[in-house]
Amino acid sequence: MMNKHTFIRPRLSSPCRQSGIALFVCLLFTLMITMVAVVGIQSETLSERVAANARDKTLAFQAAEAALRDAETFMANAVVNFNDANGFYDSSDGSRKDINVVAGGLRVYQGAALPKLVVPPVTIVEKLPANLFSDGSLEAGKVKKDTPDMYRITARGRGNSITSDVVVQSIYRRPN
């Protein structure tokens, strides 16, 4: 006779009682990895924008500095009529001109080409009062004998965008 032993394998869970926790955990991990990737991409995009803005500001500064040096070189030997036009203003009465609102026009940079500028850099040159600088004494209004004319040169440069605006200024005296 045959031994009739029946082996019953225990089931851990029935198909009806599975809750799908593995799928939920995988979806949760996928969501977390996606969020980390999105934050990383946003951070990198922000870094690129900061670098581009810094480059743009540097380009605007270089343009303004080039225009300032060009105007100083021009003033070294030029005979200029300070008639409040074409970027040359007579401020010997002590007034001050604003490069953004002058009515008589601006002197446009004529030097070497500068790459990728929205507009070329511009300058204004103002003739300053003769008694602005004394001979070093503290006595007000004491004018140094044979003081050469002094000029305020203001230059404005813009980079790749109109929002990067740099203004530089110098006081210039012609060499003797």
C-alpha positions in Angstrom: 0.0 0.0 0.0 1.1 3.4 -0.7 1.7 5.9 1.9 -0.5 8.8 1.4 1.1 11.8 3.0 0.0 15.1 1.8 2.4 17.9 2.0 0.9 21.3 2.1 3.1 24.3 1.3 2.2 27.2 3.4 1.5 30.4 1.5 2.9 33.6 2.9 0.0 35.6 1.6 -2.9 35.0 -0.7 -3.0 36.9 -4.0 -6.0 38.8 -2.7 -4.2 40.2 0.3 -1.1 41.7 -1.4 -0.9 45.4 -1.0 1.7 46.4 -3.6 4.1 48.1 -1.2 7.1 47.3 -3.4 5.6 49.3 -6.2 4.9 52.2 -3.9 8.4 52.2 -2.5 9.9 52.2 -6.1 7.7 55.1 -7.1 8.7 57.0 -4.0 12.4 56.5 -4.7 11.9 57.5 -8.3 10.1 60.7 -7.2 13.0 61.6 -4.8 15.6 61.0 -7.5 13.7 63.2 -9.9 13.4 66.0 -7.3 17.2 65.9 -6.6 17.9 66.1 -10.4 15.5 69.0 -10.9 17.1 70.9 -8.0 20.6 70.2 -9.4 19.5 71.5 -12.9 18.0 74.7 -11.4 21.2 75.3 -9.4 23.3 74.9 -12.5 21.1 77.2 -14.5 21.4 79.8 -11.8 25.2 79.5 -11.7 25.3 80.0 -15.5 23.2 83.1 -15.3 25.4 84.5 -12.5 28.5 83.8 -14.7 26.9 85.4 -17.7 25.9 88.5 -15.8 29.4 88.8 -14.4 30.9 88.5 -17.9 28.4 91.1 -19.2 29.3 93.6 -16.4 33.0 93.0 -17.1 32.5 93.7 -20.8 30.6 96.9 -19.9 33.5 98.0 -17.6 36.1 97.3 -20.3 34.0 99.3 -22.8 33.7 102.3 -20.5 37.4 102.1 -19.6 38.4 102.0 -23.3 36.2 105.0 -24.0 37.7 106.9 -21.0 41.3 106.2 -22.2 40.3 107.1 -25.7 38.9 110.5 -24.6 42.1 111.2 -22.5 44.3 110.4 -25.5 42.1 112.7 -27.6 42.3 115.5 -25.1 46.1 115.3 -24.9 46.6 117.3 -28.1 43.2 118.3 -29.3 42.0 121.9 -29.6 38.4 121.6 -28.5 35.5 124.1 -28.5 33.5 123.5 -25.3 30.2 124.6 -26.8 27.9 122.2 -25.0 27.7 120.0 -28.0 29.1 116.7 -29.3 30.2 115.6 -25.8 32.2 118.7 -24.9 30.7 120.9 -22.1 31.8 124.0 -20.4 31.3 123.5 -16.7 33.6 126.3 -15.6 30.6 127.8 -13.7 30.7 124.8 -11.3 27.8 123.0 -12.8 27.9 119.2 -13.3 26.6 117.3 -16.3 24.9 113.9 -16.1 26.0 111.5 -18.9 22.5 110.0 -19.0 20.6 113.3 -19.5 22.9 115.7 -21.4 21.1 117.6 -24.1 24.1 118.5 -26.3 25.0 115.0 -27.3 27.7 112.5 -26.5 31.1 111.7 -27.9 31.0 108.2 -29.3 34.0 105.9 -28.8 36.0 105.7 -32.0 38.8 103.3 -30.9 39.4 99.6 -31.5 36.4 97.4 -32.0 34.9 95.9 -28.8 33.0 92.6 -29.2 29.3 92.1 -28.7 28.2 95.5 -27.4 24.6 96.6 -27.6 25.6 100.2 -28.1 29.1 101.7 -28.4 30.5 103.4 -25.3 30.2 107.2 -25.0 31.9 110.0 -23.2 31.4 113.6 -22.1 34.3 116.0 -21.4 33.6 118.9 -19.0 36.0 121.8 -18.7 36.3 122.5 -14.9 36.6 125.9 -13.2 40.1 127.3 -13.2 40.1 127.8 -9.4 39.0 124.3 -8.6 42.4 123.2 -7.4 44.7 125.3 -5.3 48.4 125.1 -4.8 48.1 122.9 -1.7 47.3 125.7 0.8 44.2 125.6 2.9 43.3 129.2 1.8 40.1 129.1 -0.1 40.2 130.4 -3.6 44.0 130.6 -3.9 44.8 129.7 -7.5 48.0 128.1 -8.4 49.9 130.2 -10.9 49.8 128.8 -14.5 47.5 126.0 -13.6 46.6 124.0 -16.8 43.0 123.4 -17.6 41.4 120.5 -15.8 38.7 118.3 -17.4 36.3 115.8 -16.0 35.9 112.9 -18.4 32.9 110.6 -17.9 32.5 107.4 -19.9 29.6 105.0 -20.0 29.8 101.5 -21.4 27.2 98.8 -21.8 27.8 95.1 -22.3 25.7 92.5 -24.1 22.5 93.8 -22.6 21.1 97.2 -21.9 20.9 96.4 -18.2 24.7 96.2 -17.7 25.6 99.9 -17.4 29.0 101.0 -16.1 30.0 104.7 -15.7 33.7 105.6 -15.0 35.1 109.0 -14.4 38.5 110.7 -14.2 39.9 114.2 -13.7 42.3 114.9 -16.5 45.0 117.5 -16.9 46.9 117.9 -20.1 50.6 117.0 -19.8 53.0 120.0 -19.8 
